[in-house]
Amino acid sequence: MAYEFSQDIAGKVVLITGGARGIGREIARVFAEHEARICICDLNEADLQEACKELEALGAECIYAATNVVDDKQVQELVDKVVDKWGRVDILVNNAGITRDNLLVRMKEEDWDAVLAVNLKGVFLVTRAVAKVMMKQRSGKIINIASVVGVMGNVGQANYSASKGGVIAFTKTVAKELASRGINVNAIAPGFIKTKMTEVLSEEVKARLMSNIPLKRLGEPRDVANTCLFLASSLSDYITGQTILVDGGMV
Ligand SMILES: NC(=O)c1ccc[n+]([C@@H]2O[C@H](COP(=O)([O-])OP(=O)(O)OC[C@H]3O[C@@H](n4cnc5c(N)ncnc54)[C@H](O)[C@@H]3O)[C@@H](O)[C@H]2O)c1
């Protein structure tokens, strides 16, 4: 029988961090279109409420939680909320992330700490809490949103590139630890994707970036979401510990 994403993903319980906007929200849309049961977490309750309404209109069951991924107590409450509601977590997408760019010599310690906290410690805390649930189930898919910057480095992003390189290394280790329990752990490293994070770039910077992208366009959030769907599906069952670059051929 031909493979159908809908049959594979329908009813699966998906937890997406930073799901109220940008790439995380698009990932939530793709899963909603495939009739998953979705929990999004983010910082702002009003944004979450609005996003959840949209996902429900697409036909998904959706709940949300205002959770700061840096706070272990809030993270545990988030995972408990999902398990209380649906009894399991099939797919975790660690997407929440921030930037605080500056050249190394001008970078403030607090900007280093903030980026490492959300982008790396946040991934650790949510993964640790969800892994305990998935280990009992003996199944699960964990997808970490890293960045090409974690592979190639980028001027002005010492904190961000260190955090994303850390996410890629974390992915490899956790994949090895959880493999025997039927849990796949992979990362996606997007290139430059059209979201609020990249909106702030000047036309000149965008033009310069474009000259390094063989496919000659910035990525769409949907490009990342589609890769996420693949890594969440049974099509990728024999893939773990990997990082897929979604960057138009840039790296
Ligand atoms: N946009 C790009 O070009 C690009 C490229 C590579 C990687 N990424 C990565 O993709 C992910 C999503 O980025 P985006 O472009 O959609 O950014 P975005 O800023 O539009 O969305 C990020 C979301 O994460 C949430 N968030 C931030 N801190 C949080 C916290 N402590 N707890 C919970 N939620 C928090 C924000 O409120 C926001 O809704 C990030 O991890 C980012 O590093 C983005």
The ligand as an SDF file (V2000), in Angstrom:
LIG
                    3D

 44 48  0  0  0  0  0  0  0  0999 V2000
   14.5780   32.1710   11.2030 N   0  0  0  0  0  0  0  0  0  0  0  0
   15.7080   31.6340   10.8380 C   0  0  0  0  0  0  0  0  0  0  0  0
   16.2990   32.0140    9.8270 O   0  0  0  0  0  0  0  0  0  0  0  0
   16.2960   30.4870   11.6080 C   0  0  0  0  0  0  0  0  0  0  0  0
   17.4370   29.8610   11.0800 C   0  0  0  0  0  0  0  0  0  0  0  0
   17.9970   28.7950   11.7660 C   0  0  0  0  0  0  0  0  0  0  0  0
   17.4380   28.3580   12.9490 C   0  0  0  0  0  0  0  0  0  0  0  0
   16.3430   28.9890   13.4540 N   0  0  0  0  0  0  0  0  0  0  0  0
   15.8160   28.4510   14.7160 C   0  0  0  0  0  0  0  0  0  0  0  0
   14.4570   28.1140   14.5500 O   0  0  0  0  0  0  0  0  0  0  0  0
   13.7670   28.2590   15.7940 C   0  0  0  0  0  0  0  0  0  0  0  0
   12.5430   29.1500   15.5880 C   0  0  0  0  0  0  0  0  0  0  0  0
   12.9840   30.4200   15.1250 O   0  0  0  0  0  0  0  0  0  0  0  0
   12.0160   31.5170   14.4660 P   0  0  0  0  0  0  0  0  0  0  0  0
   12.7570   32.1230   13.3520 O   0  0  0  0  0  0  0  0  0  0  0  0
   10.6670   30.9450   14.2390 O   0  0  0  0  0  0  0  0  0  0  0  0
   12.0150   32.5800   15.6630 O   0  0  0  0  0  0  0  0  0  0  0  0
   10.8060   33.3890   16.3200 P   0  0  0  0  0  0  0  0  0  0  0  0
   11.4700   34.3760   17.2020 O   0  0  0  0  0  0  0  0  0  0  0  0
    9.8450   33.8550   15.2880 O   0  0  0  0  0  0  0  0  0  0  0  0
   10.0840   32.2610   17.2080 O   0  0  0  0  0  0  0  0  0  0  0  0
   10.6830   31.7050   18.3480 C   0  0  0  0  0  0  0  0  0  0  0  0
    9.5870   31.4100   19.3690 C   0  0  0  0  0  0  0  0  0  0  0  0
   10.2130   30.8820   20.5500 O   0  0  0  0  0  0  0  0  0  0  0  0
    9.6120   31.5260   21.6680 C   0  0  0  0  0  0  0  0  0  0  0  0
   10.5130   31.5350   22.8260 N   0  0  0  0  0  0  0  0  0  0  0  0
   11.6250   32.2940   22.9930 C   0  0  0  0  0  0  0  0  0  0  0  0
   12.1590   32.0780   24.2080 N   0  0  0  0  0  0  0  0  0  0  0  0
   11.3780   31.1430   24.8190 C   0  0  0  0  0  0  0  0  0  0  0  0
   11.4040   30.5210   26.0950 C   0  0  0  0  0  0  0  0  0  0  0  0
   12.3550   30.8150   27.0120 N   0  0  0  0  0  0  0  0  0  0  0  0
   10.4500   29.6040   26.4040 N   0  0  0  0  0  0  0  0  0  0  0  0
    9.4790   29.3190   25.5150 C   0  0  0  0  0  0  0  0  0  0  0  0
    9.3910   29.8830   24.2850 N   0  0  0  0  0  0  0  0  0  0  0  0
   10.3300   30.7880   23.9480 C   0  0  0  0  0  0  0  0  0  0  0  0
    9.3110   32.9350   21.1980 C   0  0  0  0  0  0  0  0  0  0  0  0
    8.3550   33.5670   22.0310 O   0  0  0  0  0  0  0  0  0  0  0  0
    8.8340   32.6920   19.7690 C   0  0  0  0  0  0  0  0  0  0  0  0
    7.4430   32.4750   19.7130 O   0  0  0  0  0  0  0  0  0  0  0  0
   14.7850   28.8440   16.7750 C   0  0  0  0  0  0  0  0  0  0  0  0
   15.3480   27.8050   17.5390 O   0  0  0  0  0  0  0  0  0  0  0  0
   15.8310   29.4500   15.8680 C   0  0  0  0  0  0  0  0  0  0  0  0
   17.0850   29.5340   16.4800 O   0  0  0  0  0  0  0  0  0  0  0  0
   15.7590   30.0390   12.8110 C   0  0  0  0  0  0  0  0  0  0  0  0
  1  2  1  0
  2  3  2  0
  2  4  1  0
  4  5  1  0
  4 44  2  0
  5  6  2  0
  6  7  1  0
  7  8  2  0
  8  9  1  0
  8 44  1  0
  9 10  1  0
  9 42  1  0
 10 11  1  0
 11 12  1  0
 11 40  1  0
 12 13  1  0
 13 14  1  0
 14 15  2  0
 14 16  1  0
 14 17  1  0
 17 18  1  0
 18 19  2  0
 18 20  1  0
 18 21  1  0
 21 22  1  0
 22 23  1  0
 23 24  1  0
 23 38  1  0
 24 25  1  0
 25 26  1  0
 25 36  1  0
 26 27  1  0
 26 35  1  0
 27 28  2  0
 28 29  1  0
 29 30  1  0
 29 35  2  0
 30 31  1  0
 30 32  2  0
 32 33  1  0
 33 34  2  0
 34 35  1  0
 36 37  1  0
 36 38  1  0
 38 39  1  0
 40 41  1  0
 40 42  1  0
 42 43  1  0
M  CHG  2   8   1  16  -1
M  END
$$$$
